Amino acid sequence: MLEFSNIQRIFGSHKKTAKHHTMKRLKSSLILFFACLATLSNAQPNLRLWYDKPAADWNAALPIGNGTLAAMIFGGPAVERLQLNEGTVWAGSPNNNLNPEALAALPKIRELIFANKNLEAMNMATAKIISPTNSGMPYQSMGDLYLSFPGHNGYKSYTRDLNISNAVASVKYTVKGVTYTREYYSSLTDSVLVVRLKASKPKSITCNLSMSTPHQKYRIYDDNGMMVLTGLTETHERLAGKVRFITQVKPLLKNGRCMVKDGILSIEQADEAVIYISMATNFVNYKDISGNEEAKCTRILNRAYGKDFDKLKASHVAAYQKLFNRVTLDLGTTPQALKPTEQRIREFAKSNDPALVALYFQFGRYLLISCSQPGGQPATLQGLWNEQILPPWDSKYTININTEMNYWPSEVANLTEMNDPLFAMIKDISVTGRDAARTMYGARGWVTHHNTDIWRTTGAVDRAHSGMWPMAGAWFSRHLWEHYQYTGDKEFLQANYPIMAEAARFFVDFLVKEPSHGWLVVCPSSSPENIPKVPGINASNVAGCTMDNQLVFDLFTNVLAATDVLNGGLKGLFNTGSKAFADTLRNTLAQMPPMQVGQYSQLQEWMHDWDDPKDTHRHISHLFGLYPGNQISPYRTPELFDAARTSLIYRGDVSTGWAMAWRLCFWARLLDGNHAYKILQNQLDLVSAEPKKGGTYTNMFCAHPPFQIDGNFGCVAGISEMLLQSQDGFIFVLPALPDVWKNGSVKGLKARGGFEFDIVWKANHVETLKIKSTLGGICRIRSAVELTGKGLKPAKGDNPNPYYRVAETPKPLISEKAKLKPVVLPETMLYDLKMEPGETITLTHKD
């Protein structure tokens, strides 16, 4: 809604200083006002990133992708650059990077840690546990396609945009009275990149196409009217690069001429040109690179080439919108929405621009659809977009949070199919990780550390400071369980139960008794990338980190719940039977440390009370139990809830981009919408050339800096959590709505148990709820206002819906020095609604 204060802002200044303004200025304001009204008539705000100048650098270019092929579009009128990616262009070749000396060194490393000789232990772990071969392979750029347009330097009336409602980008400008238009998309249905060049005057399309690549071994040549780039990826850390890649570029003209010579494709005086770009490699899977990249690339190109552009585009758009249109978000629109995107980001903190939040939310969903499709690779640290041979952190999979964060919005934001590449990778790693468990630790089950790559390596890398962290298998398993919680897919759970159970089996063998309390703990490990700031420690490698305890608790309780769901179907999975294994998990859990509240009233990060209230580290790993876990609750565990809030306050609001996204999720779980919105303001802060400032780049990519896509995805999850939560035994509607979002609506958010919610609110309170159920059962709703509707009853007792069973969090240990604050919660109503599969029920605010 365009609020009255904003109308006043448009017209009031003219009233106060009318003598100093011309009629032209007044006319412009009227146009602006009515344009806003026109925008408001749509179901949701205009979902378009747009700019009035070409991209000055990669972080201003616009991304397109189909889960395998991607491009960054710079939009230069005279010289267009398309930076190209194909999801399997990685350095190296099949390998696993284990250290065979780890097993013999493990007892001594544990002995050193328990003797408080942590630095010695970390140095020994670096020498004996960290991989001696390689730290993982980098994801790499395919290369670049350039389109040069003679005489187009003198352009005007320029715009470029990315329309995320249909996944099509465009560039438009005028030269000497002729209007030129370009369209770009990466086809979800035909597996090619497509570029269409048009002009308002016949015979106006004249350009030269050329290619380049940063790889050392390559060839560019002509082949029957095509321009072709072939090459071989790099050797990295002494591992030979064996991925062969190919790109084929072939135009289709309306009139005009085309020729290819000496690696240059020339188009002359065409009315229109459609350029088809196909890419492929010899990659088959993590252990097989015997594919025929040329045959695959040619087959894909021939299948798409010659298809009518509009039909090809319509097919792509339909496939995209089938996913994207499941969720709409309208937070209102103000005149800010009419400005270029870069300007809106720059002004966000000091302006009223709720539509920018909706655009940012939907842009994140667009990115997930575009970079993670069934049959492809999971989203890397940069999704599917990377222009370098040696990108930051190799643009691989950092699995001590970043890869997991990429998929946080997949279920709640109604994009469950986008999980398929992640699930496929988890399955692969559960196989390669068996060798790591056995060879490095003498354990059963499977393990992986804080990094992996396309070759599904599971060794510990990057020095023991960050690499000595054997917990990713537990975190990955949570994604499998959550998929079941949202979808009720018992066949999926049956197929993936062995992966979860074998991850748990590893920790049954790996946990060791520590001498201070006799607890079973993970050792050696770390609280990701942080170091206790206490005298005598000076090292990250310790025992019994809070995050480790939370992850193991999460894994064991989820495996126990899955065992109950599947019942007799598990017989024979283990030699001792599923009941005996379940008993082992329960017995082990009873011997593990509870969470602890330390001397500063904080949730302790480590087993000992070592936290420093001045520590503002980007990782806040010990709050995993708050989000994405569900071990900390304002209703069930108020002491832990308050301690987690205190820890978060100590850490501070401003951080790197992805870390602010995690803070956003935390504050949403803490039911503080205004603080969550403050984090959004910090995140939607324009970053240009600043070397250490987290925020958002011109093209809405998250700035760590440099670019990391996890911040985009984490913010989608955080905004979703502000509007709907379902982790605490009930579905909380508008649990963290900020004051500034007075009126709005969201459609299509998912809750656990197969429920889908459409919510309309006014004056910061629910107006209507439309609930769809795919699985049936009790829908338990918590609301700040009274609701009325068919079948709605006050809730009583525990929620009988099996998808809402919550494991009981062990009672925390609380320091005598801690000064906990009472948790004051707003009054809410709790309702039960019995629903049938396929049923839709609408509830309304009871006046």
N, C-alpha and C positions, 0 to 999 in steps of 0.2 A: 504493500500500500504506500502511496505517496503521501507522507504525513503533512499536516497543515503547516508545521514549522518550516518544512522545506519549500512549500509554495510561497510562504512569507519571505523566505530567503531569496527566492527568485525575483519576486516582485517588490518586496519592501525596499530594497536598495534603490530602486528607481523612484519610489515615492519620496524617499528622503532626499535624494539628490537629483531630482528630475531636470533641473536646469543644466546639469553637467553631463547629461546623456542624450544621445541622439535617438531618433526614432528607429534607426537601424539596430541599435543595441536592444531596444524594447522588442522589436520584431524577432530578434534572435532568441530572446528569452521566452517569448510565446511559442516559438517553434520547439524549443527545448522542453517546455512544459507539456505540450501536446504529444511530443514524441514519447515522453515518460508515460503518459496515459495510455498511449498505444502499446507500449511495452507491457504495461500492467494487465492488458486484456488477455495476454497469453496465459496458458496453464502454468508455465514456470518461466523465470526470467530468460532473456536471450542468452543462450549458451554459446558464446562466441568470444574467443580471444582475438583481438584485432589491434593492428598497429598502423601508424601512418608513415612508417619508414622501414627500409629493409633491415634485416638483422645485422648488427655490427659484429657479433661474435656468436659462437656456438650456443651460449646460454640465452640468446635471444631468438634463435631459430626455432621452428615449430616441428613437433614430432608427429609422425604417422607410423603405424605398424599393424601387423596382422598376426603377431605371435611368433613369426619366423623372420619376415622381411621388414625392415624399418628404414626410415630416412629422416634426416633433419633438413628442413626447408629454410633456406636463407632469404629467398625472395628478391634477389638483386635484379633490377630491370635489365641492365646491360650484361651482367654475368650472374646467372643463377647457379647456386651450388646446392647439390643434393648429396649430403654425406650419408653413405649407405652402410647398413648392417645386415648380417644374416646370423641367426642365433647360434649356429654351430661353428663359427669362425673363431677358434681358440688356438692358442699356441700349444706346443707339446703334442703328446700322443698318449695312448692308454698306459696307465701306471698306477701304482699305489705307493705312497711315500712314508712307509712305516720305519720306525727305528728299532732294530732287533735287540739293541742293548737295553731297552727300557725295562724289561722284566727283571733282569738281574739288579738293576739300580733302584727299583721301586722300594724295597724294604729300607735301604739306607736313606733315601729321600724322605720317607715317612719318619724315620728315626730323627733326622735333623729337624724336621718341622715340629715334632712333639718336644724336642729339646729347645725350641725357640731359636734355632739357628736357620732362620728362614732364608736369608740371603745365600748361605751355602747351599741350601736345598734348591733354591731357584737356579743357581749356577749349575748345579749338578743336573737338574732337569733339562736345562738348555743343552747340555752336552750329551745327555744320555736318552732323553725322551723326545726332544724336538727332532723333526725329520732331518737326516743328514743329506738327503738327496735334493728335495725341492720344496718350496713353500706354496705350491699350487700354480696353475697356469693362468695367464691373463686372457680375458675375453677381448677380442680385437675388432677393429674396424675392417670392413671389406674394402672401402676406398671411397672415391668421390666421382660423381657425374656432374660435369659442368655444361651449361647451355649458354652460349655467347650470342647476343643479339646486337648486331652492328647498328650504331646510331641511336641506341636507346638510353644513352646517358642523360639526355635532356628530357626526362620524364616529368610528369606532374599528375595531380589528383591520384596519389598513390595510396593503396590500402593492401594489406595482407592479413589473412585471418586463418583461424582454425575453428571450424564449426564442429563442436563436440556433440551436437545433437545428431549429426549424420556421419562423423568421422571423415570429413573432406576438408582439405585446406585449399586456399586460393590466393592468388595475387592479381591485382588489377591496377592499371595505370594508363596514362595517355601519352602518346608521342606524336607530335605534328598532326593533331586532330584524329588520330586513330587510337581506339581503345583496345588494349591488349588484356586478355584474361587467361590465367593459368589455373588449372585444377589438378589436385594431387590426392591420391589415396592409395593405401596398401590393402588390396582386396582380401577380405576374409573368405571369399568363396572361390576365387580363381588363383590365389597364391602368387600374384604378381603386383609390382608397383606400377601404377598407371599415372601418366601425366598428359593432360590435354592442353594444347596451345590454340587459342582462338584470337581473332581480331575482328573489329567492326567493319573492316574494309577487305574485300577479296585480295588475294595474292600478297598479303602483308606478313606472312610468317616466313621469315628467313633467319636461320640460326645455324651455328656449328655446335656439335656435341663432342665432348672429349672426356676421357677418364684418366684417373690417377689412383695410385694406391700407396700407402706407406710401407707395404711389405717389400722386402728386398728381392725376393724371387717371384717375378711376375712376367706376364706377356700381354700386350694389347694388340689385337689384330682384327682384320676384316673377315667376315664369313657370310657370304651370300646375302648381302644387304644388312647384315648385323654388325654391330661393334661388340667385341668380346674381350673381356678381361679374365685371365686365369692366373693362378698363383698358388703359393705354398706358404703356410704360416711359419712363424719363427721357431727356432730353437730357443728355449728359455731355461735358464739354470741347468744347463747341460742336458736337457731333455729335448730330443730332436722334434722339430715341428713337422707333423705329417698330415695335417689337414689340407687337402687340396680344395680350392674354391674356384668358382666361375660366376661371372655376371654376363648376361646377354642383354643387349639393348637393341630394340627393333622398332622403327617408326611405321605408322600407317598414315598416309596423307590423303587429304581431299585436294585434288589438283596439285600443282607444283611438281618439283623434282627432288630426288634424294640420291645421294651417292656416299659411299664409304671408301676412304682412301687414307692410307698411312695413319690409321688410328683416329681419324676424324670423320664424323658422320655429319654431312652437310644437307640442310633442308633449304630449298629456295622457292620463294614465291608461292607458298601453299596457302590455301584458304583456312586450313585447319590441320593440325598434326596431333596424333595420339601416339605416345611413346610407351612401349611395354618394356618392363624391366624384370628379368627373371634372375634369381640367384640360387645357388645350391653348393653343397660340399659333398665329400665322400664319407661324411660321418653317418654311421648307422646307429650305434649306441656307444656307451662309455667304454666298451671293450672291443668294438668292431668299427673299423674305418675302411671297409672294403667296398663302399658304395661307388657307383659310377656317377660322378657329379655332372658330367656333360650330358649324359643321357637324361638324367633327372631334370636338369635345367631346361633342356630343349623340349622335353615332353610337356613341362608346365607352360612354357612360352607358347608352344604350338596350340595348346588347348585354349589359351586365352586370346591369342592374336587373331585379329579380324572380327572378334565379337563386337557388336554395336556398343559404342561407348556408353550410351544412356542405359542400355540393358545391363551391361557389366556393372556400372555404377549402382543401378537400382538393386541388383542382387547383393552387392556388398553392403549397401545401406540397410537393406531389409535384415540381413544377418546381424549387423551391428545393433540396430535398433531393437531387435528381439531381446538382446541382453540389456542394452543401455536404458531403454524405456521402462524397465521394471520399477525404477525409482525416480521420483521427481521430488524436488525440494524448492520451496518458495518461502523466502524469509522477508519478502518485500523488496521494492525497488525505489531508488531515489535518483535524482539527476546525475549522480556519480556514474551510474551504469552506462551513460552515453559517452564517456570519455575513453580514450585508448587504454588498453589493459595496463601498460607500463605506468601510466599516470595514476590509475586507480590503485595499484599496489603501493606506489610512492606515497599516496595521500591517505591510505586506509586507516592508519592509527588515529588520524585527526579528522576523519570524515565519517559520515553515516552512509555506509555502502554495504548493506546486508546481502545484496545480490552478488557481491564479489565472493562472499563466503560460499554461497550456493554454487557459483561458477567453479571455485577452487575444489569444492567437494565433488562436483561432477567431473571436473578435469581429472581428479584422481581415479575415479571409476573408468573414465575414458582410457587412461594410461594402463590400468590393469587389463582391460579388454584387449588393448593394442599390443601388450607385450607378454601375455601369458595365456596361450590358447592350448586346448587339448592337442597332444601330439608334438608340442614344441618343448623348449627348455623353460625352466622357471625364470622369473624375473631376477636379473642379477642386481648388483649394487646400483647399477644405472639402468635397470630395466632391460630394454633391448637397444638402447641408444648409447653409443660410445665412439668417439672419433680417433682414438689413440691406439698405438701398439702396446704401450705400457701405461695403461690408465691408472688413476689413483686406486690403491688397494687391489689392483689387477681387475677391477670391476667383476670380481667373481662372487662367491657366496660367503658372506661373513655371517656365520650361523650362531653367534652369541647374542644376537637380537635382530640384525638388519634383514636377513632373509625372512625370518618369521614375521617381522613387522610388515613386509611387503604383502602378506596375505591376511593381516588382521581384518581388513574390510570385506573379505571375500564372501563371508556368510551373511553378516548383518546387512551389508549393502547389496545383497541379492545377486551375487555373481559367483555362485558356488562352483560352476563349471571351470572357472579360472584356476581353481585349485589343482586341476589334473596334473599339470607339469610338476608341481611341488610334490604331490603324492607319488608320482612316478620316480622322482629323485629320491624320496625317502625310501621307497622300495629298493632302489639300486643300492643306496648306502647301507641299508640293513643287511645287504649281502657283502659288500666290500668291508663293512665295519666288523664282520665276524673275524676276519684276519687280524684287524687291529686289536680287538678284545683279547684274542688268544695269544698273539705274538707279543704284544706290548705289556699286557697285564695278567696273562694266564687265566683269563676269565671266560665264562660262557657268554652267550648273547652277542650283542653288537654294540660298538661305541664309535662315535666320531667327535671331533674336537671343534675348534672355533672357526674353521674354514674348510670349504670344499670347492670343487670346480666341476667342469663338464665330465672329467674322468672319474668323478665320485671318489676322490681321495679322502682318506679318513685319518691320516697321521696328524700329529701336533706340529704346528708351524709358527714361525715369526717369534722366536725366543719364548722362553717359559713365562715371561711376564704376562703375555696375553694368551699364548698358545697352550699352556697347561690348564686346560678347561675341558673335561671329558663329558659335558652335560648336554650337548646338542641333541642326542638321541631322545632324551627325556622331553625336551621342548618340542621336537618334531612330532613326537607321539601325541602331544596335546592337540595338534591340528587334525589328526586322524579321529580322535575322540570327539572333538567339537563338530566335525562334519557329520558324525552320526547324531549328535545332539540336535543339530539344526534340521537334518533331513529325515531322521528315523530310518536310514537305509541299513537294514540289518545284514544284507548280503555284503555291503561294503565293510561293515564292522567284522563280519566273519572272516573276510579275506585279509583284513589288516590286523586282526587281533594278534596273530603270531609276531608281527613287527613290534607292536606295543609290548607284548609279553616278553619277548627276547631283549628288548631295551631294558625292561625291569630286571630280567635275569642277570644282565651285566652288573647292575648295582647291588643285587643280592650278593654277588661274588666280590665286588670291588670295595664295598663299605668296610671300614676298619674301626675298631674301638679306640677312642682317644683316651688319654690317661687322666684328664682333669675331672671328667664327670662320668666316664664309662659309656658315653654315647657312641652309637655307630655313625660315622661321618664319611663324607667324600674327602679323600686325601691321597695325593696332592691335588689342589685345585686353586681357584682364585675367584674373587668377586670381579667380574669382567673389567679388565683394564684399569682397575683402581688399586691403590696401595694403602694399607693402614698407616696412618700418620702418627705412629707412636715410636718412642725410642727403642732401638734394638731390633726392630722388625725389618724395615727398609726393603721389603720385598712383597710381591703380590701373592706368592705361593704359600697357602696356609691350609688349615683343615676346618671343615664344618661351616663354610660360608652360608649365610642365611638363604641366598638364592638357591644354592645347591640343595639345601634341606627342603625348600619349597618345591623345587622341581621334582625331587624324588617323591615327596608326599603326593604331588599332583599326579605323577606317573603311576605310582602304586595304587592310589585310590581310584584312578580311572580304569586301570586294568582290573581291579576288583569289581567295579561297576560293570565293565564289559563282560566279565566272567558271569555275573548274575544274569545279564541280558541274554547271553547266548546259551547258558545252561548246558545241557547235555551235548550240544554240538561241539564242545571242546574236548571231549574224551579222547585220550590217546595223543593229545598234542604234546604232553610231557610224559616221560616214563612214569613219573610219580602220580600223574593225574592232576586235573585242574584244581580239585579241592585241596590237595596237599600244597600245591603251589600258592593258592590263595592264602592258606594258613601261614605259609612262609612269609608272604608279603605283610600280613597283619602283624606277625611276630617281629619282623624287622622294623616296621613303622613304630612299634611301641618302644623301641630302643633308640630312636632318633631324637635329636634335639628339638625342643619346641622353639617357637619364635620368642625373642627376648626384647624387652624394653629397657634401654640403657639409662645411664646417669643423666643424660640431657633430655630425657623424656622421648627419645627417638627410638624408632625400630632399629635394632642393631643390624649393621651390615655384616658383621663377623661374629664368630662364636664368642669371642671376648669383647668386652665393652671398649672398643678401640675407636669408635666414631669421633670425628672432629666436626663440630657444628659449623666450622668455617670452610669445610670441604664443599666445593661447588662443582664436583666432577660431573661430566655429561651423563655417564651411566648412573642409573639409580636402580641397580639390579635387585637389591633386596626388597624392592616393592613389587617384584613379580607377583607375589601373592595377592596384591591389590588389583593389578592389571598386567597381563591378560588373565592371570589366575583369579580364583574366587575364594581365597582362604581368609581374606580380610573384609569384614562387613560392618556397616554402622549398626546393624540390627543384631548380628550374632556375636561379633567380637569388638565391642566398642573401644576397649583399651588398645587393641592393635590398630584400629581405625584412627584413633587420635595420635598414636605414635607414628603411624605412616604419614599422616598429615604434617606432623612436626618435622619428620625427616625431609619431606618435600619442601617445606618452607626453608629449612636450612640450605638445601641444595640451590635454591634460587630459580627464577623464572627464565632468564635469558641464557641460552646455551647454543650448541650447534643445532642445525635444522632438524635432524631426525630426533635429537634428544628433546627438543621442544614439543615435537609431536607426541612423544611418550608422556611428557608432562601434561599435555592436553588430555590424554586418556586418563591419567591419574586424577586430575582435578574433576573430570566428569564422574569417575567412580567415587570421588569424595563428595559428590552431589553439590559442588560449588560451581554453578554455571557462570557467574560473573568472573571468577578467577580463570575458568577455562577460556572464556572469551578474551581475557587479558593475554593469555598464551597465544591465542589465534592472532591477536594484534601484533605480538612479537614475531610470530612466524610469517605473517603477511607483511613483511617489511622488506622493501626493495634492496637487493644486493647487486652491486655492479662490479667494481674492481676491488672491493674490500677483501683483504686476505683472510680475516679471521671472524667475519661477521656471519652468523647464521641467519637464515631468513628465506627469501624467495627471489629467484632470478626473474628477469624480464619476461621469459616465456612460461613462468609459473612453476618451473622446476624448483625443487627444494635445494637450497644452498646449505651444505654441511658447514662451510664450503670445503672442497668443490662440490659439484652436483652429486647428490645421492637421492635415489628415488624413494627410499623408505620413508622419508619425511612426508612426501605427498600421500603415500598410502596410510601412514600413521594418523595423519590429520583427518582423512576420510573416516577412519575408525573412531577417532575421538569425537568428531561432530555427530556421528551416529550414536555414540554412547551418551552424548548430551541429550539426545531426543528419545532414546529407547534403550533399556537395559534388561537383560533376562538371565543373569548369572547367579542370583541370590535366592532362588526358590520361588520367584515370582517375576512378572514382567512390570517394570517400572516405566510408566509413561511420562515423558518430559521430566526426567529426574534431575537434569542440570541445565534447565533453560535459562539463559541470561536475560537480564531485564531488557536489553536492547532489542531482543527478538519478540516484540510484543504480540504481533500477529503473524501467523504463517501456517504452512502446511507441509507435510511430508507424506509421500505415498510409496509403499512397497518395502519398507524396512522389515527385516526378518528377525524373529525371536526364536529361541530354542523351542523345540517341540513342534516345529512345522507351522508356526503361526506367522502371518504376514499382517502388518499394521499400516493403515492409512490414518493419519492424525491431522486434525485441524484445530488450531488454538487461536483464541482471541483474548486480549488483555492478559497475556501470559498464563492462561489456563485452558485446559482441554475444552473444546467445544463439541467435537464429534470424534468417535473412534470407529473405524470400520475394520473388522478383524476377519481374516480368512484363515481357515484351518485345513491343512492337507492331511494331518494324521489323526485329528480328533483328540478328545481328552479334555481335562480340566485346564482352562486358561485362567490362571490366577493373575489379577491385575492390581497394581498399586497406583493410586491416583491422588493428587493433591486436592481434587474437587469431587463432589458426589456425582456418581454416574447413574444412569437409568437405562434400561433396555431389557429385551426379552431374555429370560433365563438368568439374569444377574442376581447373585446372592452374596451376602457377607461371607467372607472366607472363614473357615474354622479348621484348626489343627494343622498338621503338616500337609503340604501339597501332595496329593496322591499321584500326580502326573510323574511317571518315572523319569522323564527328561529333566525334571527339576529337583531330583535328589541331590543334596549338597553334602559333601563329606564334612564331618565334624572336625573343626580346627582344634588341635590340642591347646589346652590352657597355657598362656604365655608365662614366662618368668619375668618379673618386673623388679627393676632395681629399686632399692630403698631410697635412692636419691631422685627418682623420677617424680615429676609433678604432672600427672595427667589431668587433662581438662575433661569435663563432662561433655559427652556428645549430645548436642541439642539438635533434634530433628524436627522439621515441620510436621504438622499433623497431616496424616494421609489416611485414606480409606483402602481397605484390602477386600477385593471381590473375587468370587469364583464364577466362572462361566463354563458350563458343560457344552462342548461342541462335538459335532459329528464330522467325520472326514468329508471334505469338500464343502462344508457349510460356511456361510458368510453372515456375520451378525454386526449390526450397527448399534453403538451405544452413544448416548448424548449426555452433556452436562445437565445435571438436575438443578434447575433454577430454585 
